[in-house]
Amino acid sequence: MRVEGERTALSGTGGDRPARDGGRRPRRDREATERRILEAARDLFGEHGYDGVTVREIAALAEANVALVNRYFGSKAALFGEVLTGESVIRGVIAGDPEGLPRRLAEHFVRQIDRRPVTAMSRILDRSAGHPEVKEILLRYLEDVIVQPIIAQLDGPDARARALLASTIIMGGGPVRRLFGLADLRAADPDEVIDRLTAMFTAALAPPVRHRA
């Protein structure tokens, strides 16, 4: 949880300094420090995973005081959640015309496959998903950024089940990437991959067909 309206800072590397202009400088200093901390955390979580990074290492890379990391973000787990939220682009992909949602999701999936180097978000999820301390954060991220926005686009019954099915396709790329790599998918015709994925997302998001007994 972040603390707003600070006027003083903790001493040490990267600490905010008192202002002489009525409090404007500390806010600018704080925003710059928070930005450096988030960037450092993104790079380190992406490289080493959640368990392989300490708050002290994040603070050192950000040239910030360790106590400021905890004061601004509350904990390493909360900082991890902030990094996830800041890196995510999927919410923008989901927003828009509901009829075009399956193809937008397919195109997003293919963009992630073809991205070189692999995005920070992909690395962070790949290297941190199994850690028990961040399980709740990942669940909340999935719920708030993917599942609920998809549900809001759907009409008809069983919207949550349909959204979760589409989310399974989206998030399932991580294990495939870790186990098999991306060479085969990158070698495939991207238009054909998009068409196939569009069909998969269309089927996942479609209202259920009730068969008569």
HUJO-V808532 format. One record per residue. RES is the residue in one letter. SS is DSSP state (2 for helix, 1 for strand, 0 for the rest). PHI is phi in degrees with one decimal (none if undefined). Layout:
res=(RES RES)
ss=(SS SS)
phi=(PHI PHI)
This chain:
res=(M R V E G E R T A L S G T G G D R P A R D G G R R P R R D R E A T E R R I L E A A R D L F G E H G Y D G V T V R E I A A L A E A N V A L V N R Y F G S K A A L F G E V L T G E S V I R G V I A G D P E G L P R R L A E H F V R Q I D R R P V T A M S R I L D R S A G H P E V K E I L L R Y L E D V I V Q P I I A Q L D G P D A R A R A L L A S T I I M G G G P V R R L F G L A D L R A A D P D E V I D R L T A M F T A A L A P P V R H R A)
ss=(0 0 0 0 0 0 0 0 0 0 0 0 0 0 0 0 0 0 0 0 0 0 0 2 2 2 2 2 2 2 2 2 2 2 2 2 2 2 2 2 2 2 2 2 2 2 2 2 0 0 0 0 0 0 2 2 2 2 2 2 2 2 0 0 0 2 2 2 2 2 2 2 2 0 0 2 2 2 2 2 2 2 2 2 2 2 2 0 0 2 2 2 2 2 0 0 0 2 2 2 2 2 2 2 2 2 2 2 2 2 2 2 2 2 0 0 0 0 0 2 2 2 2 2 2 2 2 2 0 0 0 2 2 2 2 2 2 2 2 2 2 2 2 2 2 2 2 2 2 2 2 2 2 0 0 0 0 0 2 2 2 2 2 2 2 2 2 2 2 2 2 0 2 2 2 2 2 2 2 2 0 0 2 2 2 2 2 0 0 2 2 2 2 2 2 2 2 2 2 2 2 2 2 2 2 0 0 0 0 0 0 0 0)
phi=(none -88.2 -107.4 -98.8 72.1 -73.5 -112.6 -124.1 -133.7 -87.3 -75.5 127.0 -58.3 75.7 -67.9 -69.6 -112.4 -59.7 -99.4 -112.4 -120.3 78.1 101.6 -75.8 -63.4 -57.2 -65.0 -64.2 -63.0 -64.2 -61.4 -65.7 -65.4 -59.0 -63.1 -64.2 -64.5 -63.4 -65.5 -64.9 -63.0 -58.2 -65.5 -73.5 -62.7 -66.0 -83.1 -118.2 81.2 -60.7 -73.1 -93.1 -128.4 -108.9 -60.9 -62.8 -66.8 -62.4 -61.5 -63.2 -66.3 -82.5 54.3 -127.6 -71.3 -55.2 -62.8 -69.1 -59.5 -68.2 -69.3 -77.6 -118.3 93.2 -167.5 -63.3 -63.7 -65.9 -63.1 -58.6 -62.5 -63.9 -64.0 -57.6 -62.0 -70.1 -86.1 -73.2 -115.3 -66.6 -60.4 -66.4 -67.0 -70.2 -64.5 128.2 -63.7 -56.0 -66.0 -90.1 -59.1 -56.6 -71.9 -61.2 -64.3 -63.7 -64.5 -62.3 -57.3 -68.3 -60.0 -67.1 -63.4 -85.7 -67.3 -129.9 -72.9 -57.3 -64.9 -59.1 -59.7 -61.9 -64.7 -61.6 -65.9 -60.9 -95.1 -126.1 -61.2 -87.5 -81.4 -62.9 -67.6 -104.8 -59.0 -65.1 -65.1 -66.3 -63.9 -66.7 -61.2 -60.5 -67.6 -79.1 -98.8 -118.3 -64.3 -63.2 -60.6 -68.7 -54.8 -63.8 -89.9 -103.5 -111.6 91.8 -76.0 57.7 -61.5 -66.1 -61.1 -66.9 -64.8 -66.4 -65.4 -64.0 -63.1 -62.6 -66.2 -62.5 -79.7 -69.3 -65.9 -61.7 -59.4 -62.5 -62.0 -68.2 -85.6 -113.2 78.4 -115.9 -58.8 -66.4 -68.1 -68.2 -76.7 -73.9 -64.1 -61.6 -64.5 -67.8 -63.0 -61.7 -61.3 -66.1 -66.6 -59.6 -63.4 -65.4 -67.1 -61.7 -65.3 -65.7 -92.0 -68.1 -59.7 -66.6 -97.0 -87.7 -85.9 -76.9 -71.5)
